[in-house]
């Protein structure tokens, strides 16, 4: 598992997201794509527990 995924802040954030039945991610378009922060968030959720 990558080092970034092991951070406690990421684990706490993922636990919070997991407590929801659903969540909607709304981001602005940035240079014809999603912002890097949103990509990182999706990677964290996917790598930690196969979400998204």
PDB file of N, CA, C and O in Angstrom, chain B, residues numbered from 101:
ATOM      1  N   UNK B 101       0.852  -1.178   0.000  1.00  0.00           N
ATOM      2  CA  UNK B 101       0.000   0.000   0.000  1.00  0.00           C
ATOM      3  C   UNK B 101       0.896   1.239   0.000  1.00  0.00           C
ATOM      4  O   UNK B 101       1.835   1.302   0.794  1.00  0.00           O
ATOM      5  N   UNK B 102       0.640   2.219  -0.859  1.00  0.00           N
ATOM      6  CA  UNK B 102       1.484   3.413  -0.911  1.00  0.00           C
ATOM      7  C   UNK B 102       1.508   4.157   0.422  1.00  0.00           C
ATOM      8  O   UNK B 102       0.556   4.100   1.200  1.00  0.00           O
ATOM      9  N   UNK B 103       2.617   4.856   0.667  1.00  0.00           N
ATOM     10  CA  UNK B 103       2.804   5.583   1.919  1.00  0.00           C
ATOM     11  C   UNK B 103       1.680   6.579   2.179  1.00  0.00           C
ATOM     12  O   UNK B 103       1.224   6.711   3.314  1.00  0.00           O
ATOM     13  N   UNK B 104       1.229   7.280   1.144  1.00  0.00           N
ATOM     14  CA  UNK B 104       0.190   8.299   1.316  1.00  0.00           C
ATOM     15  C   UNK B 104      -1.103   7.704   1.860  1.00  0.00           C
ATOM     16  O   UNK B 104      -1.848   8.381   2.568  1.00  0.00           O
ATOM     17  N   UNK B 105      -1.368   6.460   1.539  1.00  0.00           N
ATOM     18  CA  UNK B 105      -2.613   5.824   1.961  1.00  0.00           C
ATOM     19  C   UNK B 105      -2.568   5.480   3.451  1.00  0.00           C
ATOM     20  O   UNK B 105      -3.614   5.348   4.087  1.00  0.00           O
ATOM     21  N   UNK B 106      -1.383   5.336   4.001  1.00  0.00           N
ATOM     22  CA  UNK B 106      -1.253   4.948   5.395  1.00  0.00           C
ATOM     23  C   UNK B 106      -1.411   6.105   6.373  1.00  0.00           C
ATOM     24  O   UNK B 106      -1.453   5.876   7.582  1.00  0.00           O
ATOM     25  N   UNK B 107      -1.499   7.328   5.890  1.00  0.00           N
ATOM     26  CA  UNK B 107      -1.616   8.476   6.779  1.00  0.00           C
ATOM     27  C   UNK B 107      -2.913   8.405   7.574  1.00  0.00           C
ATOM     28  O   UNK B 107      -3.963   8.037   7.047  1.00  0.00           O
ATOM     29  N   UNK B 108      -2.821   8.765   8.850  1.00  0.00           N
ATOM     30  CA  UNK B 108      -4.010   8.729   9.705  1.00  0.00           C
ATOM     31  C   UNK B 108      -5.096   9.653   9.197  1.00  0.00           C
ATOM     32  O   UNK B 108      -6.278   9.325   9.293  1.00  0.00           O
ATOM     33  N   UNK B 109      -4.719  10.808   8.657  1.00  0.00           N
ATOM     34  CA  UNK B 109      -5.728  11.740   8.151  1.00  0.00           C
ATOM     35  C   UNK B 109      -6.509  11.119   7.004  1.00  0.00           C
ATOM     36  O   UNK B 109      -7.715  11.339   6.891  1.00  0.00           O
ATOM     37  N   UNK B 110      -5.845  10.350   6.152  1.00  0.00           N
ATOM     38  CA  UNK B 110      -6.536   9.682   5.053  1.00  0.00           C
ATOM     39  C   UNK B 110      -7.427   8.567   5.575  1.00  0.00           C
ATOM     40  O   UNK B 110      -8.526   8.355   5.064  1.00  0.00           O
ATOM     41  N   UNK B 111      -6.963   7.863   6.578  1.00  0.00           N
ATOM     42  CA  UNK B 111      -7.761   6.791   7.150  1.00  0.00           C
ATOM     43  C   UNK B 111      -9.014   7.339   7.817  1.00  0.00           C
ATOM     44  O   UNK B 111     -10.095   6.767   7.678  1.00  0.00           O
ATOM     45  N   UNK B 112      -8.873   8.450   8.543  1.00  0.00           N
ATOM     46  CA  UNK B 112     -10.029   9.068   9.198  1.00  0.00           C
ATOM     47  C   UNK B 112     -11.017   9.579   8.162  1.00  0.00           C
ATOM     48  O   UNK B 112     -12.229   9.429   8.319  1.00  0.00           O
ATOM     49  N   UNK B 113     -10.493  10.183   7.104  1.00  0.00           N
ATOM     50  CA  UNK B 113     -11.355  10.723   6.051  1.00  0.00           C
ATOM     51  C   UNK B 113     -12.101   9.597   5.339  1.00  0.00           C
ATOM     52  O   UNK B 113     -13.293   9.725   5.060  1.00  0.00           O
ATOM     53  N   UNK B 114     -11.420   8.514   5.049  1.00  0.00           N
ATOM     54  CA  UNK B 114     -12.051   7.373   4.396  1.00  0.00           C
ATOM     55  C   UNK B 114     -13.127   6.766   5.293  1.00  0.00           C
ATOM     56  O   UNK B 114     -14.193   6.383   4.811  1.00  0.00           O
ATOM     57  N   UNK B 115     -12.852   6.677   6.593  1.00  0.00           N
ATOM     58  CA  UNK B 115     -13.859   6.154   7.522  1.00  0.00           C
ATOM     59  C   UNK B 115     -15.097   7.044   7.523  1.00  0.00           C
ATOM     60  O   UNK B 115     -16.218   6.539   7.583  1.00  0.00           O
ATOM     61  N   UNK B 116     -14.911   8.350   7.458  1.00  0.00           N
ATOM     62  CA  UNK B 116     -16.045   9.271   7.424  1.00  0.00           C
ATOM     63  C   UNK B 116     -16.868   9.050   6.156  1.00  0.00           C
ATOM     64  O   UNK B 116     -18.096   8.988   6.220  1.00  0.00           O
ATOM     65  N   UNK B 117     -16.205   8.932   5.009  1.00  0.00           N
ATOM     66  CA  UNK B 117     -16.906   8.694   3.744  1.00  0.00           C
ATOM     67  C   UNK B 117     -17.639   7.353   3.796  1.00  0.00           C
ATOM     68  O   UNK B 117     -18.761   7.245   3.301  1.00  0.00           O
ATOM     69  N   UNK B 118     -17.019   6.338   4.386  1.00  0.00           N
ATOM     70  CA  UNK B 118     -17.645   5.016   4.477  1.00  0.00           C
ATOM     71  C   UNK B 118     -18.896   5.017   5.349  1.00  0.00           C
ATOM     72  O   UNK B 118     -19.753   4.144   5.206  1.00  0.00           O
ATOM     73  N   UNK B 119     -19.007   5.991   6.253  1.00  0.00           N
ATOM     74  CA  UNK B 119     -20.179   6.041   7.123  1.00  0.00           C
ATOM     75  C   UNK B 119     -21.429   6.549   6.392  1.00  0.00           C
ATOM     76  O   UNK B 119     -22.541   6.408   6.900  1.00  0.00           O
ATOM     77  N   UNK B 120     -21.254   7.131   5.221  1.00  0.00           N
ATOM     78  CA  UNK B 120     -22.385   7.643   4.445  1.00  0.00           C
ATOM     79  C   UNK B 120     -22.990   6.537   3.583  1.00  0.00           C
ATOM     80  O   UNK B 120     -22.291   5.613   3.167  1.00  0.00           O
ATOM     81  N   UNK B 121     -24.285   6.636   3.319  1.00  0.00           N
ATOM     82  CA  UNK B 121     -24.923   5.724   2.376  1.00  0.00           C
ATOM     83  C   UNK B 121     -24.493   6.071   0.955  1.00  0.00           C
ATOM     84  O   UNK B 121     -24.241   5.186   0.137  1.00  0.00           O
ATOM     85  N   UNK B 122     -24.413   7.352   0.674  1.00  0.00           N
ATOM     86  CA  UNK B 122     -23.990   7.847  -0.637  1.00  0.00           C
ATOM     87  C   UNK B 122     -23.244   9.159  -0.451  1.00  0.00           C
ATOM     88  O   UNK B 122     -23.380   9.820   0.578  1.00  0.00           O
ATOM     89  N   UNK B 123     -22.460   9.528  -1.447  1.00  0.00           N
ATOM     90  CA  UNK B 123     -21.891  10.862  -1.470  1.00  0.00           C
ATOM     91  C   UNK B 123     -21.734  11.290  -2.919  1.00  0.00           C
ATOM     92  O   UNK B 123     -21.556  10.466  -3.816  1.00  0.00           O
ATOM     93  N   UNK B 124     -21.805  12.588  -3.124  1.00  0.00           N
ATOM     94  CA  UNK B 124     -21.694  13.159  -4.472  1.00  0.00           C
ATOM     95  C   UNK B 124     -20.478  14.061  -4.494  1.00  0.00           C
ATOM     96  O   UNK B 124     -20.330  14.940  -3.644  1.00  0.00           O
ATOM     97  N   UNK B 125     -19.627  13.847  -5.447  1.00  0.00           N
ATOM     98  CA  UNK B 125     -18.434  14.668  -5.610  1.00  0.00           C
ATOM     99  C   UNK B 125     -18.702  15.684  -6.718  1.00  0.00           C
ATOM    100  O   UNK B 125     -18.934  15.310  -7.868  1.00  0.00           O
ATOM    101  N   UNK B 126     -18.670  16.951  -6.372  1.00  0.00           N
ATOM    102  CA  UNK B 126     -18.887  18.022  -7.340  1.00  0.00           C
ATOM    103  C   UNK B 126     -17.611  18.841  -7.405  1.00  0.00           C
ATOM    104  O   UNK B 126     -17.181  19.415  -6.404  1.00  0.00           O
ATOM    105  N   UNK B 127     -17.010  18.894  -8.576  1.00  0.00           N
ATOM    106  CA  UNK B 127     -15.776  19.661  -8.742  1.00  0.00           C
ATOM    107  C   UNK B 127     -15.870  20.515  -9.997  1.00  0.00           C
ATOM    108  O   UNK B 127     -16.608  20.188 -10.926  1.00  0.00           O
ATOM    109  N   UNK B 128     -15.123  21.606 -10.019  1.00  0.00           N
ATOM    110  CA  UNK B 128     -15.069  22.406 -11.236  1.00  0.00           C
ATOM    111  C   UNK B 128     -14.178  21.718 -12.270  1.00  0.00           C
ATOM    112  O   UNK B 128     -13.343  20.881 -11.926  1.00  0.00           O
ATOM    113  N   UNK B 129     -14.361  22.073 -13.508  1.00  0.00           N
ATOM    114  CA  UNK B 129     -13.476  21.560 -14.548  1.00  0.00           C
ATOM    115  C   UNK B 129     -12.208  22.386 -14.521  1.00  0.00           C
ATOM    116  O   UNK B 129     -12.265  23.611 -14.412  1.00  0.00           O
ATOM    117  N   UNK B 130     -11.080  21.736 -14.617  1.00  0.00           N
ATOM    118  CA  UNK B 130      -9.796  22.430 -14.611  1.00  0.00           C
ATOM    119  C   UNK B 130      -8.962  21.896 -15.765  1.00  0.00           C
ATOM    120  O   UNK B 130      -8.565  20.731 -15.766  1.00  0.00           O
ATOM    121  N   UNK B 131      -8.703  22.736 -16.731  1.00  0.00           N
ATOM    122  CA  UNK B 131      -7.923  22.348 -17.918  1.00  0.00           C
ATOM    123  C   UNK B 131      -8.490  21.094 -18.568  1.00  0.00           C
ATOM    124  O   UNK B 131      -7.749  20.165 -18.889  1.00  0.00           O
ATOM    125  N   UNK B 132      -9.798  21.069 -18.759  1.00  0.00           N
ATOM    126  CA  UNK B 132     -10.524  19.978 -19.419  1.00  0.00           C
ATOM    127  C   UNK B 132     -10.459  18.654 -18.660  1.00  0.00           C
ATOM    128  O   UNK B 132     -10.509  17.585 -19.269  1.00  0.00           O
ATOM    129  N   UNK B 133     -10.349  18.722 -17.342  1.00  0.00           N
ATOM    130  CA  UNK B 133     -10.336  17.522 -16.516  1.00  0.00           C
ATOM    131  C   UNK B 133     -10.677  17.880 -15.089  1.00  0.00           C
ATOM    132  O   UNK B 133     -11.039  19.019 -14.795  1.00  0.00           O
ATOM    133  N   UNK B 134     -10.563  16.902 -14.198  1.00  0.00           N
ATOM    134  CA  UNK B 134     -10.853  17.184 -12.793  1.00  0.00           C
ATOM    135  C   UNK B 134      -9.561  17.620 -12.098  1.00  0.00           C
ATOM    136  O   UNK B 134      -8.472  17.228 -12.518  1.00  0.00           O
ATOM    137  N   UNK B 135      -9.674  18.430 -11.035  1.00  0.00           N
ATOM    138  CA  UNK B 135      -8.483  18.886 -10.320  1.00  0.00           C
ATOM    139  C   UNK B 135      -7.689  17.726  -9.715  1.00  0.00           C
ATOM    140  O   UNK B 135      -8.243  16.668  -9.416  1.00  0.00           O
ATOM    141  N   UNK B 136      -6.404  17.939  -9.542  1.00  0.00           N
ATOM    142  CA  UNK B 136      -5.509  16.911  -9.006  1.00  0.00           C
ATOM    143  C   UNK B 136      -5.948  16.436  -7.619  1.00  0.00           C
ATOM    144  O   UNK B 136      -5.826  15.253  -7.304  1.00  0.00           O
ATOM    145  N   UNK B 137      -6.453  17.342  -6.798  1.00  0.00           N
ATOM    146  CA  UNK B 137      -6.910  16.966  -5.457  1.00  0.00           C
ATOM    147  C   UNK B 137      -8.045  15.948  -5.547  1.00  0.00           C
ATOM    148  O   UNK B 137      -8.102  15.006  -4.756  1.00  0.00           O
ATOM    149  N   UNK B 138      -8.940  16.137  -6.503  1.00  0.00           N
ATOM    150  CA  UNK B 138     -10.046  15.195  -6.676  1.00  0.00           C
ATOM    151  C   UNK B 138      -9.542  13.839  -7.157  1.00  0.00           C
ATOM    152  O   UNK B 138     -10.049  12.800  -6.736  1.00  0.00           O
ATOM    153  N   UNK B 139      -8.556  13.848  -8.030  1.00  0.00           N
ATOM    154  CA  UNK B 139      -7.974  12.579  -8.494  1.00  0.00           C
ATOM    155  C   UNK B 139      -7.324  11.830  -7.338  1.00  0.00           C
ATOM    156  O   UNK B 139      -7.452  10.610  -7.225  1.00  0.00           O
ATOM    157  N   UNK B 140      -6.622  12.572  -6.478  1.00  0.00           N
ATOM    158  CA  UNK B 140      -5.964  11.942  -5.337  1.00  0.00           C
ATOM    159  C   UNK B 140      -6.996  11.346  -4.388  1.00  0.00           C
ATOM    160  O   UNK B 140      -6.811  10.243  -3.875  1.00  0.00           O
ATOM    161  N   UNK B 141      -8.095  12.086  -4.153  1.00  0.00           N
ATOM    162  CA  UNK B 141      -9.163  11.600  -3.286  1.00  0.00           C
ATOM    163  C   UNK B 141      -9.732  10.294  -3.828  1.00  0.00           C
ATOM    164  O   UNK B 141      -9.942   9.347  -3.069  1.00  0.00           O
ATOM    165  N   UNK B 142      -9.981  10.237  -5.114  1.00  0.00           N
ATOM    166  CA  UNK B 142     -10.513   9.015  -5.715  1.00  0.00           C
ATOM    167  C   UNK B 142      -9.530   7.866  -5.579  1.00  0.00           C
ATOM    168  O   UNK B 142      -9.935   6.733  -5.318  1.00  0.00           O
ATOM    169  N   UNK B 143      -8.251   8.143  -5.750  1.00  0.00           N
ATOM    170  CA  UNK B 143      -7.229   7.102  -5.613  1.00  0.00           C
ATOM    171  C   UNK B 143      -7.175   6.559  -4.196  1.00  0.00           C
ATOM    172  O   UNK B 143      -7.063   5.351  -3.988  1.00  0.00           O
ATOM    173  N   UNK B 144      -7.255   7.460  -3.220  1.00  0.00           N
ATOM    174  CA  UNK B 144      -7.224   7.038  -1.824  1.00  0.00           C
ATOM    175  C   UNK B 144      -8.406   6.123  -1.512  1.00  0.00           C
ATOM    176  O   UNK B 144      -8.232   5.061  -0.914  1.00  0.00           O
ATOM    177  N   UNK B 145      -9.598   6.533  -1.914  1.00  0.00           N
ATOM    178  CA  UNK B 145     -10.780   5.720  -1.647  1.00  0.00           C
ATOM    179  C   UNK B 145     -10.687   4.377  -2.340  1.00  0.00           C
ATOM    180  O   UNK B 145     -11.021   3.350  -1.750  1.00  0.00           O
ATOM    181  N   UNK B 146     -10.236   4.369  -3.584  1.00  0.00           N
ATOM    182  CA  UNK B 146     -10.154   3.122  -4.337  1.00  0.00           C
ATOM    183  C   UNK B 146      -9.110   2.190  -3.737  1.00  0.00           C
ATOM    184  O   UNK B 146      -9.373   1.000  -3.564  1.00  0.00           O
ATOM    185  N   UNK B 147      -7.934   2.710  -3.420  1.00  0.00           N
ATOM    186  CA  UNK B 147      -6.864   1.862  -2.918  1.00  0.00           C
ATOM    187  C   UNK B 147      -7.151   1.341  -1.513  1.00  0.00           C
ATOM    188  O   UNK B 147      -6.762   0.223  -1.177  1.00  0.00           O
ATOM    189  N   UNK B 148      -7.827   2.142  -0.692  1.00  0.00           N
ATOM    190  CA  UNK B 148      -8.071   1.694   0.684  1.00  0.00           C
ATOM    191  C   UNK B 148      -9.158   0.641   0.767  1.00  0.00           C
ATOM    192  O   UNK B 148      -9.038  -0.300   1.552  1.00  0.00           O
ATOM    193  N   UNK B 149     -10.208   0.772  -0.015  1.00  0.00           N
ATOM    194  CA  UNK B 149     -11.280  -0.204   0.168  1.00  0.00           C
ATOM    195  C   UNK B 149     -12.102  -0.458  -1.087  1.00  0.00           C
ATOM    196  O   UNK B 149     -13.248  -0.897  -0.990  1.00  0.00           O
ATOM    197  N   UNK B 150     -11.550  -0.197  -2.245  1.00  0.00           N
ATOM    198  CA  UNK B 150     -12.211  -0.562  -3.481  1.00  0.00           C
ATOM    199  C   UNK B 150     -13.450   0.245  -3.807  1.00  0.00           C
ATOM    200  O   UNK B 150     -14.263  -0.170  -4.632  1.00  0.00           O
ATOM    201  N   UNK B 151     -13.603   1.399  -3.166  1.00  0.00           N
ATOM    202  CA  UNK B 151     -14.757   2.250  -3.494  1.00  0.00           C
ATOM    203  C   UNK B 151     -14.551   2.897  -4.860  1.00  0.00           C
ATOM    204  O   UNK B 151     -13.453   2.892  -5.416  1.00  0.00           O
ATOM    205  N   UNK B 152     -15.609   3.437  -5.366  1.00  0.00           N
ATOM    206  CA  UNK B 152     -15.693   4.187  -6.633  1.00  0.00           C
ATOM    207  C   UNK B 152     -15.511   3.275  -7.816  1.00  0.00           C
ATOM    208  O   UNK B 152     -15.551   3.730  -8.959  1.00  0.00           O
TER     209      UNK B 152
END
